[in-house]
Amino acid sequence: MAKNNPEKPFEKVVDNELNQFQNISRTFGFASTKKQNSINTIIFVLVISSFSTAIYLRGFLQAAALEIGLLLLSVKLAYFMHNIIRFNHYLFWILQDFELKLLHIRKDITELETQITSLAPPIQTDSKKS
């Protein structure tokens, strides 16, 4: 039979939670994903082509090409803000989860301290030294 080591289950829990966090962070996409890179590339190419064709066109078509370019830039800004909001929302939930776990750990530590102080005899010091 194996000995019951109280540190091993704790290590397993910590490793399990770290693995879950790493998997979630990979799927969420803290760094640029292929999808984000492809969307950014498509918008960039369309904006450059729209502005470059506006140089050669005159009249209504020039104004339309410039408007399309500005519309694409607005779409890019909206997409960028959406990604930032999504990231901040996810970060909020991660930090809230950490806070709850820290509060749980704090509660466990105070319970252990009360158990230790109730089990340990009081330390007697010699306060009357001459």
C-alpha positions in Angstrom: 0.0 0.0 0.0 1.2 3.5 -0.8 1.5 6.1 1.9 -1.0 8.9 2.0 1.0 12.0 1.2 -1.0 15.1 1.7 1.1 17.1 -0.8 0.4 14.8 -3.8 -3.3 15.5 -4.2 -2.6 19.2 -3.9 0.0 19.0 -6.6 -2.4 17.0 -8.9 -5.1 19.7 -8.4 -2.7 22.5 -9.2 -1.3 20.7 -12.3 -4.8 19.9 -13.5 -5.9 23.5 -13.1 -2.7 24.8 -14.9 -3.4 22.4 -17.8 -7.0 23.5 -18.0 -5.9 27.2 -18.0 -3.3 26.5 -20.7 -5.9 24.7 -22.9 -8.5 27.4 -22.5 -5.9 30.2 -23.2 -4.9 28.4 -26.4 -8.4 27.9 -27.6 -9.4 31.5 -26.7 -6.5 32.9 -28.6 -4.5 35.3 -26.5 -2.1 35.6 -29.3 -3.2 36.2 -32.9 -4.8 33.1 -34.4 -4.8 32.1 -38.0 -8.4 33.3 -38.3 -7.5 36.8 -37.0 -4.4 37.0 -39.2 -6.4 36.1 -42.3 -9.2 38.6 -41.5 -6.6 41.3 -40.9 -4.8 40.4 -44.1 -8.0 40.5 -46.2 -9.1 43.8 -44.8 -5.6 45.3 -45.3 -5.5 44.1 -48.9 -9.0 45.5 -49.6 -8.3 48.9 -48.0 -5.0 49.2 -50.0 -6.7 48.2 -53.3 -9.6 50.5 -52.6 -7.4 53.5 -52.0 -5.1 52.7 -54.8 -7.9 52.4 -57.3 -9.3 55.8 -56.0 -6.0 57.3 -57.3 -6.8 56.3 -60.9 -10.5 56.9 -60.9 -12.3 60.3 -61.2 -15.7 61.6 -60.2 -18.3 59.3 -58.5 -16.1 56.2 -58.7 -13.2 57.9 -56.9 -15.5 59.0 -54.1 -17.1 55.5 -53.9 -13.6 53.9 -53.7 -12.6 56.2 -50.9 -15.9 55.6 -49.1 -15.4 51.9 -49.4 -11.9 52.2 -48.0 -13.1 54.2 -45.1 -15.9 51.7 -44.5 -13.4 48.9 -44.4 -11.2 50.8 -41.9 -14.3 51.3 -39.7 -15.0 47.6 -39.9 -11.4 46.9 -38.9 -11.7 49.2 -35.9 -15.0 47.5 -34.9 -13.4 44.1 -35.2 -10.4 45.3 -33.2 -12.6 46.6 -30.4 -14.7 43.4 -30.4 -11.5 41.4 -29.8 -10.4 43.7 -27.0 -13.7 43.5 -25.3 -13.7 39.7 -25.6 -10.2 39.6 -24.2 -11.1 41.9 -21.3 -14.2 39.9 -20.5 -12.2 36.6 -20.4 -9.5 38.3 -18.3 -12.2 39.5 -15.8 -13.5 35.9 -15.3 -10.0 34.5 -14.9 -9.1 37.2 -12.3 -12.4 36.6 -10.5 -11.7 32.9 -10.4 -8.2 33.6 -9.0 -9.8 35.8 -6.4 -12.3 33.2 -5.3 -9.6 30.6 -5.1 -7.4 32.9 -3.0 -10.3 33.6 -0.6 -10.8 29.9 -0.3 -7.1 29.4 0.5 -7.3 32.2 3.0 -10.2 30.6 4.7 -8.4 27.2 4.8 -5.3 28.9 6.3 -7.2 30.6 9.0 -9.0 27.3 9.9 -5.6 25.6 10.0 -4.2 28.4 12.2 -7.1 28.0 14.6 -6.6 24.3 14.7 -2.9 24.7 15.3 -3.3 27.2 18.1 -5.9 25.1 19.8 -3.6 22.0 19.7 -0.4 23.7 20.6 0.3 24.5 24.3 0.9 28.2 24.9 4.5 29.2 24.8 5.7 30.4 28.2 8.2 33.2 28.2 10.1 34.6 31.1 8.9 38.2 31.1 10.3 39.0 34.5 14.0 39.3 33.9 16.1 41.3 36.4 
